[in-house]
Amino acid sequence: MKKYPECFPANFEAEILPKGAKEENKSVYRVIKYGTINRESFISTYEEMQRKLIPPKKRLDLNNPGTYSTSCNIDYSEAQYALNIFMRHRPRAFIAKGETEGSCGPCQLTSEREERLDTHVDWWIYDEAEPQLYFEEVKKDE
């Protein structure tokens, strides 16, 4: 079923989701914050705040589509930078490589709608999807 998480606003798909978002497979990296590749590793920033896993942002823009996305990067070095920040508070964090499997929800390069130079990808994952099946841990060179 192509439904978004229950906690998303009723107008999410009609008014917040960017028109340019597509169900497509992009090769990406994702920081796995809690040490295990599972469905919980792919919840959106908004869901993390709803579940009190991260503190609410002071200036949260509920009309910004990025608020409801799961963040990924096409460039490994950008994921590495994010990992270094997360590891201060979550020492078990690591990077996984995979695909924004289209059947799991639409995605979009953030730079297609915002002025930015990075390879950040917003991925809006359907509630019943299993994105974890399309990712595996990147092994560090020892």
ABEGO torsion letter per residue (X at the ends): XBBBBAABBAAAAAAABBAABBBBBBBBBBBBAAGBBBAAAABBAAAAAAAGABBBBABBBAABAAAABBBBBABAAAAAAAAAAAAAABAABBBBBBBBBAAAEBBBBAAAABBBABABBBBBBBAABBAAAABBBBBBBX
